[in-house]
Each structure stands twice: as C-alpha cells, then as structure tokens.
Amino acid sequence: MAESKVLSVLREPTLQTAANCVRQALAQHQCILLLGECEVEYHGRARSTLASGERIVLIKTDGAVLVHRPTGYEPVNWQPSDCRFRTRLENKSLIIDAVHSEPHESLSVHFANVAVFVAARLSDIGEFNLHVSEREMQQAVVAEPKLLLPDFRPISFEKQVEPGFIDVYGLDSEGRLVVVELKRVNAGRAAALQLSRYVAYVKTTTQKKIRGILAAPGLQRGTQKLLATLGLEYIHVDLERCARVVSSQKERKIVDFLM
C-alpha cells in the first residue's frame, strides 16, 4: 500500500491563516478539505448563486473542486479538473476562485468562517471494479431508456420467445421493434449469435422492422465485425450510470416504467 500523509489539520483557524494554508497546499498540489460557512457563485454555461450555509469543500490534486451540503451524495456545485486558483481576503471573507479555461467557467467560494482545514498528500493506485448484475442493467435501461437510445420506449423485459428470454423489448423513435441483449462484461461471439436467434424468431411473428442491439460495456475482439455481418448493432452501456439509476429507483418496481 502506497504511503499517504495528512500534512496539516487546523481547527477554527483565522481567515488569514486559512488563506495562507490554502495557498501553500495548492502550490504543493495537495488535497484540501474545508468545513465552514460559505456562499458560492458560479459563472459559465449558466449562472448560479448558493446562499450561505455550512458546507464541505474539497479541492483535489488535479484541480477539481466539489462543494457538498451536509446531506446527499452529489455536490451542489463543482468544477472539473485543471482549474486555476486564486485565494484572497475581501470584505471579511476568505474567497477561493477556481477558474476553468475550456470551456471558460468560474466558481467562487466565499467563506465567512472555517471550522476545519485539512491538507493531505494522498496516493491511490487501487483498481476500481464495479459490480452490476445483468438484472440491474435491465432495471436501469427500463427505468431510464436513454441509457440505450434517446427515444427508446420499453414494452417488456424477460420476454419469452422460443429461443429463450429477450432481456428488453421495445420501440425506437421510428416505431421499429428493438430486441436488446444485455451483457455486464465485454460481449463476444456467443452473445451476438444469441441476439441473432432472438431477432430471427421475432421476425417470424411480425411485419414490423426490427433492430437487434447488443448492449454491453465493451466488445471482445472480432465481435463488431460479426454483428455487422448479422445486421445487428452494438451500443455501449455505462455500468456506473446503471448503478446510479438502480440506486435512485430502488423503491420502485421495474414494471412501473413500462408502456
């Protein structure tokens, strides 16, 4: 395990002390955590203001900034990595400006006080593995169809046909039937052939045009060529987005989202 080190912890520092510590930590590309009462202004793709409240502000080593309320897992304001920073004292406030150049946008955090300041040098080389089942992928696609196609309308899931069970079945924006085979790992030849059998069977039951879609986080070598030969499509599915959708919809049943 790589060494990590908390370099500084201050409780209720003066704003001048906090400003000095923030400048030093930014210069040394350290992670910074600030707890305190603050207001936030954003200018960029839109304009927003966040009135005074007690919040958690994170500045990461890559220049990303996140402002969190005491509840909820998503930041109320944020800036992407590669920000440039300016720290100053003005009107009895500690102001930290985070400016991003492309696209141009700025986030200004105005601290009336700082309850806790932490600076740390962190090391993280751990591999991230997200565990999402195919059932959860199915739930996510039915709950939020744009994960698959912008105007996809699910009709059913686990639709039984002679060759097996179609994971998700629906209509696209042009009224074509869509047969979806979901895989939570990189899909290969077997998945493509399975989808082909489903599509071939559905064609014997309807006069409508049919699309066959293999949805997965990636494809094994040679699978894209096979799909093209079979007249089928591949769509990338983001497992992390699926996990978030499932988490947010866990109190609802999958049938609640069907046509």
VOGURO-231468 format. One line per field, with one value per atom (N, C-alpha, C): x, y, z; chain; atom name. Coordinates in steps of 0.02 Angstrom, whole numbers, plus 32768, in hexadecimal, padded with zeros to 4 digits. Layout:
residues N
px c(X  ...)
py c(Y  ...)
pz c(Z  ...)
mol c(A  ...)
atom c(CA  ...)
END
This chain:
residues 259
px c(802A  8000  802C  801F  8047  803B  806F  806B  8040  8016  7FF1  7FFF  7FF6  8009  7FDC  7FBE  7F9A  7FCE  7FD2  8008  7FF4  7FB3  7F9E  7F54  7F44  7EFF  7EF8  7ECD  7EC2  7E78  7E6B  7E26  7E1A  7DE7  7DD3  7E0E  7E31  7E67  7E49  7E71  7E5C  7E58  7E33  7E2E  7E72  7E9B  7EDE  7F08  7F05  7F2B  7F12  7ECF  7EB2  7EC7  7EC8  7EDC  7F24  7F50  7F97  7F9F  7F79  7F7E  7F63  7F2D  7F11  7F42  7F61  7F92  7FCC  7FE5  801E  800B  7FD0  7FBA  7FAE  7F92  7F87  7FCA  7FFA  803B  805D  804F  806E  8041  800A  7FDC  7FC4  7FAE  7F93  7F47  7F29  7EE1  7ECF  7E98  7E82  7E3A  7E2B  7DE7  7DD9  7DA2  7D8E  7D46  7D3A  7CF7  7CE9  7CB2  7CA3  7C65  7C55  7C1B  7C30  7C0E  7C23  7BE8  7BF4  7BC8  7BED  7BC8  7BE8  7BC9  7BF4  7BDE  7BFD  7BD5  7BEE  7BDD  7C0E  7C04  7C21  7BFB  7C14  7BDC  7BCC  7B96  7B54  7B4F  7B14  7B2F  7B03  7B19  7AEF  7B11  7AED  7B0C  7AE3  7AFB  7ADF  7B07  7AF4  7AFC  7AC4  7AC4  7AED  7AFA  7B26  7B0C  7B3B  7B2B  7B6C  7B67  7BA2  7BAD  7BE8  7BF5  7C3B  7C44  7C85  7C9F  7CDC  7CFB  7D3A  7D3D  7D77  7D9B  7DDC  7E06  7E37  7E34  7E5D  7E9F  7ECC  7F0F  7F10  7EDC  7EDA  7EB6  7EA3  7E83  7E38  7E1A  7DD1  7DB8  7D7B  7D5E  7D16  7D05  7CC2  7CA9  7C6B  7C4C  7C11  7C13  7BDF  7BB6  7B76  7B4B  7B55  7B3A  7B42  7B1D  7AEE  7ACA  7ACE  7AC1  7AC2  7B08  7B0A  7B4B  7B67  7B3D  7B54  7B69  7B9C  7BAE  7B79  7B70  7B40  7B61  7BA2  7BCA  7C0A  7C27  7C66  7C89  7CCA  7CF2  7D1C  7D27  7D50  7D9A  7DC2  7E0A  7E2B  7E6A  7E93  7E7C  7E5F  7E4E  7E8C  7E89  7EBB  7E9A  7EC2  7EA6  7EC3  7E97  7EAC  7E8C  7EB4  7E9B  7EA7  7E72  7E79  7E4B  7E59  7E2E  7E0C  7DCA  7DA5  7D63  7D55  7D16  7D0A  7D3F  7D3B  7D29  7D3E  7D31  7D70  7D78  7DAC  7D8D  7DA9  7D8C  7DBD  7DA4  7DCB  7DAA  7DCE  7DB5  7DD4  7DAA  7DC1  7DAA  7DD9  7DCA  7DDF  7DB1  7DBF  7DBE  7DEE  7DF7  7DCD  7DC8  7DA4  7D73  7D32  7D14  7D22  7D1E  7D2C  7CF3  7D04  7CD3  7CF8  7CD7  7CF8  7CC9  7CE8  7CC3  7CE7  7CC0  7CDC  7CBA  7CE3  7CC9  7CDD  7CAC  7CB8  7CAC  7CE2  7CDD  7CD6  7CA1  7C9A  7CC4  7CCC  7CF8  7D0C  7D43  7D5B  7D5E  7D37  7D38  7D72  7D80  7DB6  7DD9  7E1B  7E44  7E70  7E71  7E9C  7EC1  7F01  7F29  7F4C  7F4B  7F67  7F86  7FB8  7FD6  7FBF  7F94  7F75  7F8E  7F93  7FA6  7F71  7F5A  7F24  7F31  7F47  7F53  7F28  7EF6  7ECB  7E9F  7E95  7E6A  7E21  7DF8  7DB1  7D8A  7D63  7D38  7CF1  7CC6  7C7F  7C58  7C31  7C0C  7BC2  7BAB  7B66  7B4E  7B17  7AFD  7AD8  7ACD  7AA6  7A5D  7A45  7A02  79FE  7A33  7A35  7A3C  7A63  7A67  7A22  79FE  79BB  798D  7990  7968  7979  79BA  79D0  79B7  79BC  79A7  795C  7936  78ED  78DA  78FE  78EE  7905  793D  7958  796D  793D  794A  7980  798D  79C0  7A06  7A0E  7A4D  7A5C  7A28  7A2F  7A28  79EF  79E0  79BA  79C3  79A2  7956  7935  78EC  78D3  78F9  78E5  78AA  7879  783D  7838  784A  7846  77FD  77F2  77B0  77B0  77E4  77E7  7830  783A  787C  7874  78AA  78A7  786E  7868  7834  7845  781A  7827  781A  784B  7844  785F  7857  786A  78B4  78E3  792A  793E  7913  7926  78FF  7922  7903  7927  7901  791D  7923  795E  796A  793C  793B  790F  78F4  78B3  7890  786A  7870  784F  784B  7840  783A  786B  7886  78B0  7887  78A7  7884  7860  7874  7854  7821  7811  77DF  77F8  783A  7855  785A  784E  7857  78A2  78B2  78F8  7900  792B  793C  7980  7983  79C1  79DC  7A1B  7A3F  7A73  7A6F  7A9B  7AD2  7B0F  7B47  7B6D  7B7E  7BA1  7BED  7C05  7C4C  7C53  7C90  7C9A  7C7A  7C4E  7C27  7C4F  7C42  7C66  7C39  7C56  7C34  7BF3  7BF4  7BB9  7B7F  7B8C  7B57  7B3A  7B66  7B4F  7B22  7B35  7B0E  7ACC  7ACD  7A90  7A5E  7A77  7A4C  7A31  7A5A  7A44  7A0B  7A0D  79D7  7996  799B  795F  7940  796A  7951  7930  7951  7936  78F1  78E9  78A8  7873  7884  7853  783C  7869  7857  7820  781B  77E7  77A3  77A1  7762  7745  7768  7751  7768  7745  7759  7781  7789  77AE  77F9  781A  7862  787F  78B7  78D4  791D  7931  7977  798E  79C8  79E6  7A22  7A22  7A56  7A78  7ABA  7AE2  7AFE  7AE8  7AFB  7B2A  7B65  7B98  7BCC  7BF6  7C2B  7C61  7C65  7C98  7C8D  7CB6  7CB2  7CF4  7CF1  7D2D  7D44  7D82  7D9F  7D76  7D67  7D44  7CF8  7CDE  7C95  7C73  7C93  7C75  7C6B  7C9C  7C98  7C60  7C59  7C24  7BE0  7BD8  7B98  7B86  7BB6  7BA9  7B93  7BB2  7BA0  7B59  7B45  7B02  7ACD  7AE2  7AB2  7A9B  7AC7  7AB6  7AE1  7AD0  7AF2  7B10  7B42  7B5F  7B56  7B42  7B3D  7B62  7B8E  7BB3  7B84  7B87  7B60  7B90  7B86  7BB0  7B97  7BBF  7BAB  7BA2  7BCC  7BC7  7B84  7B70  7B2E  7AF6  7AFC  7AC9  7AC3  7AFD  7AFC  7ADA  7AE8  7AC8  7A7D  7A67  7A1F  79FD  7A1A  79FD  79F9  7A2E  7A2F  79F8  79ED  79BC  7974  796C  7928  7919  7940  793C  78F8  78D2  7891  7859  7868  7835  783E  7809  780C  781A  783B  784E  7810  77D8  779C  777F  7791  7776  778C  77C2  77DF  77CB  77A4  7792  7758  7753  771D  76D9)
py c(7FC4  8000  803E  806D  80AA  80D6  80FB  8125  8163  8175  81B4  81D9  821B  8243  827F  8286  82C3  82F6  832D  835D  8393  83A4  83DB  83D4  83DE  83E1  841E  844C  8488  848C  849C  84A6  84F0  850A  854F  8580  8579  85A9  85ED  8621  8663  8660  868D  868D  869A  86C3  86D0  8690  866C  862D  85FB  85F6  85C7  85D8  8619  862F  861A  8625  8613  85C8  85A1  8558  853F  855D  8549  8557  8592  85A3  8572  8562  8534  84EE  84D6  8494  8491  84C6  84C8  84C7  84ED  84F0  84AC  8482  8441  8408  841B  83EA  83B7  83CF  83A3  83A3  836F  836D  839B  83C0  83F0  83E3  83E3  83DE  8419  843C  8475  846B  8473  8473  84B9  84D6  8518  8536  8572  8595  85BB  85B0  85CF  85DE  860B  8618  8605  85F6  85E0  8604  861B  8639  8613  8607  85E5  860E  8615  8635  8608  85FC  85D2  85C1  8580  856A  8588  859A  85BD  85E8  8601  8627  860F  8605  85EF  860D  8613  8629  85F9  85EC  85C1  85E9  85F4  861E  85FD  8623  860D  85CE  85A1  8563  8540  8511  84EB  84B1  84AE  847E  8460  842D  840B  841C  8436  8448  841D  83FA  83D1  83EE  83F6  8408  83CF  83AF  8374  8385  8355  8362  8373  835E  836C  83AE  83D4  8414  8411  83D7  83D2  83ED  8409  8426  840B  83F9  83E2  8404  841E  843E  8412  83F8  83CA  83E9  83DD  83EC  83B5  83BE  838A  8349  834B  830E  8304  82C6  82B7  82A3  827C  8264  828D  82B7  82DE  8325  8341  8386  83B7  83ED  8420  844F  8457  847A  8453  845B  8439  8459  844C  845F  8424  841A  83E1  83EC  83BC  83C0  83F6  8404  8436  847E  848B  84D1  84F7  8538  8567  8589  8595  85AE  85F2  8618  8656  8659  8667  866C  86B2  86D0  8715  8721  8756  876D  87AD  87B0  87E9  87EF  882A  8837  8803  87F5  87C6  8780  876E  872B  870F  86CE  86AB  8693  86AA  869A  866F  8636  8609  8606  861E  861D  85E1  85BA  8583  8590  859B  85AF  8578  8563  8531  8553  8543  8569  854F  850E  84F4  84BE  84CE  8510  853F  8580  85B0  85B1  85A4  85A7  85B2  85D2  85E2  85D3  85BC  85AD  85D3  85FA  8621  860C  85F7  85E2  8617  8634  866A  864F  8645  862B  8664  8662  8691  8678  8636  8619  85D3  85BB  8578  8552  851C  84F5  84C3  84A4  8473  847B  8479  8478  8439  8413  83D8  83DA  83CD  83C5  8381  835C  8319  8308  82DE  82C2  827A  826B  8229  8204  81C2  8196  8162  8158  8129  8107  80C9  80A3  8065  8062  8028  8022  7FE5  7FD8  7FDA  7FFB  8001  7FCD  7FA4  7F73  7F7E  7F8D  7F9A  7F5A  7F44  7F06  7F17  7F0E  7F19  7EDA  7EBF  7E82  7E94  7E62  7E6D  7E7F  7E63  7E75  7EC0  7EDA  7F21  7F4C  7F35  7F58  7F5D  7F26  7F23  7F55  7F57  7F86  7FCE  7FDB  801F  8035  8009  801A  8025  7FFD  8006  8046  8055  8092  80D1  80CD  8107  80F2  80EE  80D3  80F6  8137  815B  8140  8114  80F1  80C8  80B5  808D  80B6  80D7  8101  813F  8178  81B6  81B0  818E  818B  8143  811A  80D4  80CE  80A4  8099  804F  803B  7FF4  7FDC  7FA0  7F81  7F49  7F21  7EE9  7ED6  7EAD  7E92  7E47  7E22  7DD9  7DBC  7DD6  7DBF  7D79  7D4A  7D05  7CFA  7CDE  7CCB  7C84  7C65  7C1F  7C13  7C3F  7C32  7C42  7C65  7C77  7CB4  7CE2  7D1D  7D5C  7D8A  7DCA  7DF7  7E14  7E3D  7E79  7EA1  7EDB  7EDF  7EF2  7EF2  7F34  7F59  7F9A  7FB6  7FF8  801C  8056  8063  809E  80D9  8111  814E  8147  8116  810B  80D3  80BB  8086  8041  8038  7FF6  7FD0  7F8F  7F65  7F5E  7F62  7F5D  7F21  7EF4  7EB9  7EC6  7EC6  7ED8  7E9D  7E8E  7E5D  7E82  7E79  7E9D  7E6F  7E8B  7E67  7E98  7E81  7EAD  7EAB  7E7E  7E7B  7E83  7E8A  7E91  7E57  7E66  7E33  7E15  7DD5  7DB1  7D90  7D5F  7D3D  7D1B  7CFB  7CD7  7D07  7D42  7D73  7D8C  7D98  7DAF  7D7A  7D3B  7D06  7CFC  7D03  7CFF  7D34  7D72  7DAA  7D9C  7D81  7D72  7D40  7D0F  7CDE  7CFF  7D2D  7D50  7D79  7D9E  7DC9  7D9F  7D67  7D3C  7D21  7D10  7CF7  7D2E  7D69  7DA0  7DB2  7DAC  7DBB  7D8D  7D52  7D24  7D34  7D63  7D72  7DB6  7DDF  7E23  7E3B  7E6C  7E8B  7ECB  7EDE  7F1C  7F13  7F4B  7F4A  7F3F  7F1D  7F09  7F1E  7F37  7F45  7F16  7EFA  7ED1  7EF6  7F00  7F26  7EFD  7EF8  7EDA  7F13  7F16  7F4D  7F32  7F50  7F37  7F6E  7F66  7F98  7F96  7F60  7F5A  7F1B  7F11  7ED6  7EB2  7E70  7E49  7E4F  7E3D  7E45  7E1C  7E3C  7E1B  7E1E  7E33  7E33  7E69  7EA3  7EDA  7EC4  7EA2  7E8B  7E58  7E2B  7DF9  7E1A  7E4B  7E6F  7E8F  7EAF  7ECF  7E9B  7E62  7E2C  7E14  7E13  7DFB  7E32  7E70  7EA7  7EBF  7EB9  7ECC  7F08  7F26  7F61  7F56  7F7E  7F7F  7FC5  7FC8  8007  8000  802F  8030  8043  801E  802E  803C  8075  808A  8068  803B  8016  8043  8077  80A4  80CA  80E0  8101  80D1  8092  8060  8059  8056  804E  8089  80C6  8101  8100  80EC  80EA  80B7  807C  8048  805F  8080  8098  80CC  80F9  812E  8114  80DB  80C1  8083  8075  8035  802A  805F  8057  8048  804C  8041  7FFD  7FE2  7FA3  7FB0  7F80  7F88  7F90  7F70  7F75  7FBB  7FE4  8029  8053  803E  8067  8050  801B  8001  8027  8023  8045  8028)
pz c(8000  8000  8000  7FD2  7FCD  800A  801E  8058  804A  807A  8077  80B7  80B4  80EF  80F5  8130  8141  8158  8136  8143  8174  8175  81A0  81B1  81F1  8208  8236  8225  824E  8260  829F  82B5  82C3  82A3  82AA  82A0  8267  825A  8248  8251  8238  81ED  81CF  8186  8165  8185  816A  816C  81A3  81A8  8176  8170  8140  80F8  80E8  80A5  8097  80C7  80BE  80B4  80DC  80D7  8095  807D  803D  8005  8006  7FD2  7FD2  800D  8011  7FF9  800C  7FF7  7FAC  7F8F  7F47  7F22  7F3A  7F1A  7F1A  7F4C  7F52  7F39  7F18  7EF9  7F2C  7F65  7F99  7F97  7FB3  7FBC  7FF5  7FEC  801F  8031  8071  808A  80B7  80AA  80D3  80EA  812A  8146  8161  814D  8166  8146  815B  8140  8102  80CB  808C  805F  8030  7FF7  7FB8  7F82  7F45  7F09  7EDB  7E9D  7E63  7E2F  7DF3  7DB6  7D89  7D48  7D13  7CDE  7CA8  7C78  7C72  7C46  7C5B  7C9A  7CB5  7CEE  7D19  7D53  7D8E  7DC7  7E02  7E41  7E74  7EB6  7EEA  7F1C  7F54  7F94  7FB6  7FF2  802A  805E  8094  80B6  80C6  80E8  80FC  8129  813F  810F  80F2  80BC  80C0  8097  8090  804A  8048  8007  7FFF  7FC5  7FB5  7F79  7F7F  7F45  7F3B  7F01  7EF5  7ED3  7ED3  7EB9  7E6F  7E4A  7E02  7DF3  7E28  7E1E  7E1B  7E29  7E2C  7E6E  7E6E  7EAA  7EB2  7EF0  7EFE  7F3E  7F3A  7F74  7F88  7FC5  7FDD  8015  8013  804C  8081  80BD  80F0  80E0  80B0  809D  8051  803C  7FF5  7FDE  7FA7  7F8F  7F54  7F35  7EFD  7F14  7EF6  7F08  7EEF  7F15  7F00  7ECD  7ED1  7E9F  7E94  7E58  7E4B  7E10  7E0B  7DD2  7DBD  7D7B  7D65  7D74  7D65  7D72  7D47  7D58  7D34  7D3F  7D7A  7D8A  7DA0  7D94  7DB0  7DED  7E21  7E60  7E73  7E94  7EB3  7EF8  7F2A  7F6F  7F89  7FA6  7FBE  7FF9  801F  8054  803D  8046  802E  8055  8070  8095  80CB  80F2  812A  8114  80D7  80BD  809E  80A3  807E  803C  8005  7FC3  7F9D  7F85  7F5B  7F17  7EE4  7E9F  7E7B  7E5A  7E31  7DE9  7DBC  7D77  7D47  7D1D  7CEA  7CA6  7C7C  7C3E  7C04  7BF9  7BBF  7BD5  7BD8  7BCC  7C06  7BF8  7C2D  7C5F  7C9E  7CD5  7D16  7D44  7D84  7DBE  7DF4  7E32  7E6A  7E8F  7EC7  7F08  7F37  7F79  7FAB  7FCD  7FFD  8044  8069  80AD  80DF  8107  8140  817B  817F  81B2  819B  81B8  81AA  81EC  81F1  822E  822F  81F4  81F0  81AD  81AE  8172  8175  813E  813A  80F7  80FA  80BD  80C1  8089  808A  8047  804A  800D  800A  7FD9  7FD5  7F98  7F9F  7F67  7F5E  7F21  7F14  7ED1  7ED2  7E95  7E92  7EBF  7EC2  7E84  7E6D  7E33  7E48  7E1F  7E2D  7E05  7E28  7E07  7E1C  7DEC  7DFA  7DED  7E1E  7E19  7E0E  7DD1  7DBE  7D9B  7DB1  7D91  7D51  7D27  7CEA  7CFB  7D32  7D49  7D5B  7D7B  7D8C  7D4E  7D1D  7CDD  7CBD  7CBF  7CA3  7CC6  7D08  7D2F  7D1C  7D14  7D04  7CBF  7C8D  7C49  7C46  7C6A  7C6B  7C8F  7CC7  7CED  7CC9  7CA6  7C82  7C3C  7C0D  7BCB  7BA3  7BB3  7B8D  7B9A  7BCB  7BD2  7B94  7B70  7B34  7AF5  7AEE  7AB3  7ACA  7AA8  7ABE  7AC6  7A97  7A98  7A9E  7AC0  7AC9  7AF9  7AE7  7B11  7B21  7B5D  7B6F  7B72  7B5A  7B5D  7B91  7B91  7BC0  7BCD  7BFF  7C0F  7C1C  7C14  7C1B  7BF1  7BB3  7B86  7B6D  7B7A  7B67  7B1D  7AFA  7AB4  7AAF  7A76  7A6F  7A7F  7A6A  7A7A  7AC2  7AE8  7B2C  7B45  7B66  7B82  7B69  7B4B  7B35  7B72  7B7D  7BB9  7BBC  7B86  7B82  7B3B  7B37  7AF7  7AF3  7ABB  7AB8  7A72  7A6F  7A2F  7A2D  79F1  79EA  79D0  79C1  79AE  796B  7942  7900  7902  793E  7945  7937  792F  7924  7966  7963  799E  79AD  79EC  7A02  7A30  7A1D  7A46  7A65  7AA7  7ACA  7AF2  7AE6  7B0E  7B38  7B7A  7BA8  7BC2  7BC6  7BE4  7C11  7C4E  7C7D  7C75  7C4A  7C3A  7BEF  7BD7  7B8F  7B6A  7B3C  7B19  7AE0  7AD5  7AA0  7A6E  7A4B  7A15  7A2C  7A67  7A7F  7A89  7AA4  7AB0  7A6E  7A3D  79FB  79DA  79DD  79BF  79E4  7A26  7A4E  7A39  7A32  7A1C  79D6  79AB  7966  7966  7993  7996  79AD  79DE  79F6  79BE  799A  7964  792E  791C  78E8  78FC  793B  7951  794F  7969  796B  7924  78F3  78AD  7893  78B0  7899  78B8  78E7  790B  78FB  78D2  78C5  7880  7866  7827  7833  7871  7881  7875  7869  7865  78AA  78AD  78EE  78F1  792B  793A  7971  7967  799B  79B8  79F9  7A1A  7A50  7A4C  7A80  7AAB  7AEA  7B17  7B4C  7B51  7B7F  7B8A  7BBD  7BC8  7B93  7B6D  7B39  7B11  7ADD  7AB2  7AB1  7AAC  7AA2  7A5A  7A4E  7A0B  79D8  79A0  796A  796E  79A8  79B1  7988  7982  795B  7912  78F7  78B1  78AA  78DB  78D9  78DD  7908  790D  78CB  78AA  786A  7836  7837  7809  7815  7854  7866  7862  7853  784F  7893  78C5  7909  791F  7958  7970  79B5  79C3  7A06  7A24  7A63  7A87  7AC9  7AD6  7B15  7B4E  7B85  7BC0  7BFA  7C1A  7C52  7C92  7CAE  7CE9  7D26  7D2A  7D63  7D62  7D26  7D20  7D31  7D1B  7D2C  7D78  7D99  7DE2  7E04  7DEB  7E09  7DFE  7DC2  7DB4  7DE2  7DE7  7E11  7E5A  7E71  7EB6  7EC2  7E92  7E9A  7E93  7E72  7E65  7E8E  7EC2  7EE5  7F07  7F14  7F34  7F02  7EC1  7E8E  7E6D  7E50  7E2D  7DE3  7DC4  7D7E  7D51  7D61  7D37  7D38  7D69  7D6D  7D32  7D0F  7CDA  7C94  7C8E  7C4D  7C2F  7BED  7BCA  7BDE)
mol c(A  A  A  A  A  A  A  A  A  A  A  A  A  A  A  A  A  A  A  A  A  A  A  A  A  A  A  A  A  A  A  A  A  A  A  A  A  A  A  A  A  A  A  A  A  A  A  A  A  A  A  A  A  A  A  A  A  A  A  A  A  A  A  A  A  A  A  A  A  A  A  A  A  A  A  A  A  A  A  A  A  A  A  A  A  A  A  A  A  A  A  A  A  A  A  A  A  A  A  A  A  A  A  A  A  A  A  A  A  A  A  A  A  A  A  A  A  A  A  A  A  A  A  A  A  A  A  A  A  A  A  A  A  A  A  A  A  A  A  A  A  A  A  A  A  A  A  A  A  A  A  A  A  A  A  A  A  A  A  A  A  A  A  A  A  A  A  A  A  A  A  A  A  A  A  A  A  A  A  A  A  A  A  A  A  A  A  A  A  A  A  A  A  A  A  A  A  A  A  A  A  A  A  A  A  A  A  A  A  A  A  A  A  A  A  A  A  A  A  A  A  A  A  A  A  A  A  A  A  A  A  A  A  A  A  A  A  A  A  A  A  A  A  A  A  A  A  A  A  A  A  A  A  A  A  A  A  A  A  A  A  A  A  A  A  A  A  A  A  A  A  A  A  A  A  A  A  A  A  A  A  A  A  A  A  A  A  A  A  A  A  A  A  A  A  A  A  A  A  A  A  A  A  A  A  A  A  A  A  A  A  A  A  A  A  A  A  A  A  A  A  A  A  A  A  A  A  A  A  A  A  A  A  A  A  A  A  A  A  A  A  A  A  A  A  A  A  A  A  A  A  A  A  A  A  A  A  A  A  A  A  A  A  A  A  A  A  A  A  A  A  A  A  A  A  A  A  A  A  A  A  A  A  A  A  A  A  A  A  A  A  A  A  A  A  A  A  A  A  A  A  A  A  A  A  A  A  A  A  A  A  A  A  A  A  A  A  A  A  A  A  A  A  A  A  A  A  A  A  A  A  A  A  A  A  A  A  A  A  A  A  A  A  A  A  A  A  A  A  A  A  A  A  A  A  A  A  A  A  A  A  A  A  A  A  A  A  A  A  A  A  A  A  A  A  A  A  A  A  A  A  A  A  A  A  A  A  A  A  A  A  A  A  A  A  A  A  A  A  A  A  A  A  A  A  A  A  A  A  A  A  A  A  A  A  A  A  A  A  A  A  A  A  A  A  A  A  A  A  A  A  A  A  A  A  A  A  A  A  A  A  A  A  A  A  A  A  A  A  A  A  A  A  A  A  A  A  A  A  A  A  A  A  A  A  A  A  A  A  A  A  A  A  A  A  A  A  A  A  A  A  A  A  A  A  A  A  A  A  A  A  A  A  A  A  A  A  A  A  A  A  A  A  A  A  A  A  A  A  A  A  A  A  A  A  A  A  A  A  A  A  A  A  A  A  A  A  A  A  A  A  A  A  A  A  A  A  A  A  A  A  A  A  A  A  A  A  A  A  A  A  A  A  A  A  A  A  A  A  A  A  A  A  A  A  A  A  A  A  A  A  A  A  A  A  A  A  A  A  A  A  A  A  A  A  A  A  A  A  A  A  A  A  A  A  A  A  A  A  A  A  A  A  A  A  A  A  A  A  A  A  A  A  A  A  A  A  A  A  A  A  A  A  A  A  A  A  A  A  A  A  A  A  A  A  A  A  A  A  A  A  A  A  A  A  A  A  A  A  A  A  A  A  A  A  A  A  A  A  A  A  A  A  A  A  A  A  A  A  A  A  A  A  A  A  A  A)
atom c(N  CA  C  N  CA  C  N  CA  C  N  CA  C  N  CA  C  N  CA  C  N  CA  C  N  CA  C  N  CA  C  N  CA  C  N  CA  C  N  CA  C  N  CA  C  N  CA  C  N  CA  C  N  CA  C  N  CA  C  N  CA  C  N  CA  C  N  CA  C  N  CA  C  N  CA  C  N  CA  C  N  CA  C  N  CA  C  N  CA  C  N  CA  C  N  CA  C  N  CA  C  N  CA  C  N  CA  C  N  CA  C  N  CA  C  N  CA  C  N  CA  C  N  CA  C  N  CA  C  N  CA  C  N  CA  C  N  CA  C  N  CA  C  N  CA  C  N  CA  C  N  CA  C  N  CA  C  N  CA  C  N  CA  C  N  CA  C  N  CA  C  N  CA  C  N  CA  C  N  CA  C  N  CA  C  N  CA  C  N  CA  C  N  CA  C  N  CA  C  N  CA  C  N  CA  C  N  CA  C  N  CA  C  N  CA  C  N  CA  C  N  CA  C  N  CA  C  N  CA  C  N  CA  C  N  CA  C  N  CA  C  N  CA  C  N  CA  C  N  CA  C  N  CA  C  N  CA  C  N  CA  C  N  CA  C  N  CA  C  N  CA  C  N  CA  C  N  CA  C  N  CA  C  N  CA  C  N  CA  C  N  CA  C  N  CA  C  N  CA  C  N  CA  C  N  CA  C  N  CA  C  N  CA  C  N  CA  C  N  CA  C  N  CA  C  N  CA  C  N  CA  C  N  CA  C  N  CA  C  N  CA  C  N  CA  C  N  CA  C  N  CA  C  N  CA  C  N  CA  C  N  CA  C  N  CA  C  N  CA  C  N  CA  C  N  CA  C  N  CA  C  N  CA  C  N  CA  C  N  CA  C  N  CA  C  N  CA  C  N  CA  C  N  CA  C  N  CA  C  N  CA  C  N  CA  C  N  CA  C  N  CA  C  N  CA  C  N  CA  C  N  CA  C  N  CA  C  N  CA  C  N  CA  C  N  CA  C  N  CA  C  N  CA  C  N  CA  C  N  CA  C  N  CA  C  N  CA  C  N  CA  C  N  CA  C  N  CA  C  N  CA  C  N  CA  C  N  CA  C  N  CA  C  N  CA  C  N  CA  C  N  CA  C  N  CA  C  N  CA  C  N  CA  C  N  CA  C  N  CA  C  N  CA  C  N  CA  C  N  CA  C  N  CA  C  N  CA  C  N  CA  C  N  CA  C  N  CA  C  N  CA  C  N  CA  C  N  CA  C  N  CA  C  N  CA  C  N  CA  C  N  CA  C  N  CA  C  N  CA  C  N  CA  C  N  CA  C  N  CA  C  N  CA  C  N  CA  C  N  CA  C  N  CA  C  N  CA  C  N  CA  C  N  CA  C  N  CA  C  N  CA  C  N  CA  C  N  CA  C  N  CA  C  N  CA  C  N  CA  C  N  CA  C  N  CA  C  N  CA  C  N  CA  C  N  CA  C  N  CA  C  N  CA  C  N  CA  C  N  CA  C  N  CA  C  N  CA  C  N  CA  C  N  CA  C  N  CA  C  N  CA  C  N  CA  C  N  CA  C  N  CA  C  N  CA  C  N  CA  C  N  CA  C  N  CA  C  N  CA  C  N  CA  C  N  CA  C  N  CA  C  N  CA  C  N  CA  C  N  CA  C  N  CA  C  N  CA  C  N  CA  C  N  CA  C  N  CA  C  N  CA  C  N  CA  C  N  CA  C  N  CA  C  N  CA  C  N  CA  C  N  CA  C  N  CA  C  N  CA  C  N  CA  C  N  CA  C  N  CA  C  N  CA  C  N  CA  C  N  CA  C  N  CA  C  N  CA  C  N  CA  C  N  CA  C  N  CA  C  N  CA  C  N  CA  C  N  CA  C  N  CA  C  N  CA  C  N  CA  C  N  CA  C  N  CA  C  N  CA  C  N  CA  C  N  CA  C  N  CA  C  N  CA  C  N  CA  C  N  CA  C  N  CA  C  N  CA  C  N  CA  C  N  CA  C  N  CA  C  N  CA  C  N  CA  C)
END
